[in-house]
């Protein structure tokens, strides 16, 4: 069965008015959308898509692979987070790296459920040109639920849901006051519904593949053929269609990460569409907007990849032990929370004393700096660029401004002390402004701000000042 696109919007019949869900309409699944409404949006998405791919192509093979690894890791993590499941980032990263044949150092042991999600996503994107079949979908579903359970609940795995699971409803709210957001087609209709979907997906009409991704996502999640995992599989199918739209298995942006940010809007537009008519223009508009924001957000991935590459280039010739290399890579990949010696010891599986020696060695090399507040909660930050070092100094200044103002001018009036605090805060702002300029920073400008601070009795720690000097000299 082919999906037909019709320019004219069907008038609502009395039967349609009685229908509750979109699949109950007599002409389901003859989706419609207004080309004139989507044209400029689709053009912008295609332009941004091409520009991003072009930029990534200039990176060179190693950096391109690192960008793909980051994107796929985020895609897997965020697709699961949308469903309320939090996976271990290092496990996901290790699983993807191993399957892509990438050397990222010691690999983290990976749980079966993480392997399954990664296996599905990589099959969808790396083998995007292969037909999507019932057996392939069953394999994806089995990979998502290797124990045959969703949490504590036993579910049908690797097959369509059964009659005993009817009605399949999406609900929210406490027991006894549940709200039904959606009720999927009965299990007796699944064979025919999925046969029609797969026939269309493998040989769609002459529709832009980006629009195909939007339709496929909506169509599959509306059928809701499995007991669980429908959302993750729908997003994998959309990623597969997007890979087809680019003719490449390399993923440089994450639609799932953007959907996670816009999760409430995603559920709202999905529910409205599934309870609406077959004019899905609002859904297509939202999907294209979300996709465009995902592509724009890929600039952060590119920046992170270049930042990591620049960091290791500048450390060429430095001798670091395996623990230090591993922890630095974790920090560069986006370490959650603050780095402490206790966390270092736990992650590196070493003693507290060894962790402290590793950290002190990196501080001596101006690779790490101590964060403003010390004591039992002493934490450390990574210095990659001069901007990082300047922001570390600014953080120190803000953390100590009141103490400095009051101790440096103990005989001054409260008004004078308040003015001193204001001037110190302005100096911290000046440091942030220097940091925002990126590579266009001179040490003389930094010295000028230090002079202002000194006039008000503020003297940032020597290790922070030397870190700025060291990194600026290294960046020249």
C-alpha positions, 0 to 999 in steps of 0.5 A: 500500500502506498502513502498518498499525499493529497494537496486538498484537505478532505472535508470532515464527514459525520463518521470522522467526527465520531472518530476518536483517533486518527487511525479510526478515520475511514481514509487512514492512512492517507496522510495529507500536508500543505506543501506551501506551508512546509516549503521554506522550512524544509528548504532551510533544514536541507540547507543547514543539513548540507552545510553541517555535513560539509563542515564535518567533512573538512575535519579529517577522518579521526575527528569525524569519527570522534564527532560520530561517536559523540553524536551516537552516544548522545542519541542513545542516551537521550532516546532512553531518557525520553522514556524515563530510562537513564543509561550509563554514558561510559557504557554507551560510549564504550559499546559504540566505540567497540562496534565502530572499531574505534580505540578510546583506551580502556573500554568500560564493561557494558550491561546487556540492556545498553548493548541492546539499545546501541545495537538497534541504533547502529543497525538503523543508521549504519545499515540505513539502506537495507530494507526494514522488515518485520524480522528486523523490527523484532530483532530490535525489540528483542535487543531492547529487552534482553531479559524479556521484561520491562522493569519488573513486568514480563512482556512479549518480546520480539513479536507484536503485542497480543490480544491479552494486552488490549487495550494498549493505552498511553496513560498518565496520572496516579492510580484511579485518576489516570488520564488516557492520552492515546489508545492504539489499534487493537492487536488483531489489526497489527499484521495488516497495519505493519505490512502497510507501513513497511511496504510504504517505508521501503518504497515511499512515493516521491517525497523528500526523505526528511518528510518521510522521516517525520511521517514514519515516526508518526505512523509507527508510534501511532500503530504502537505495535509492541508492548513497550519500546515503541517510542525508541524504535520510532525514533530509530526509524526516523534516524534511519530515514534521515540517514537515507536523506543524507546518503550516509551512515555518519550521524553528526546531529541527534534528533533524540537529544533535541526531542528530549529538550522539547519532550513536553511539546513533543508529547503535546503535538503527538497527542493532538495529531493522533486525535486529529484528522489526516492533515498532519501539517502541524506535526510536520511543522513541529518535526522540521522545527525540532530537526532544524534546532537539532542540526543547529545544536550540532555546533556544540558537538563540533566545538567539543570535538575541536576542543578535545583535539586542540587539547591533546595537540598541545599536550603532545610530548607530555608524559601522562599515566593511564589513569590521568589520560583516562580521567582527562578524556572523561572530563573532555567528554563531559564529566557530570558534576565536580571532579574530586579526589574521591571520584578520581580514586573510585573511577580510576580504581586506585587509592586516595593517595594515588588519586591525590598525587595524579591530581597534584601532578596535573595541577603542577602542569596547569592542566587542572586548577583547584575550584574556589571553595576548598576544604573537604569538598575540594574540586578541580576544573580542567583547563583546555583554553585560556578562556577556561583559565580566565573563567576559573579566575573569575569564579575565584574572584566572585567566591571571595569578593565579599570577604576581600572587600570587608577584610581589606577595608575594615575601617571603611564605611558599609557604603564604601565596602559595598562599592568595593564589592561592586568594583570587584564584581565588575572586574570578574565581569571583565574577565568573563568578557575576555574569556568570551573573546576566545583566541583574541586575548593578550596577557597585558589585558589580563594584567590590567584586570589584575591591577584593578583587583589588586587596588581593591585588595583582591589577589587571586591564587598564584596557581590560577594566575600562572595557569592563564599565563601558561595557556596563553603562551601555549596558544600562541 
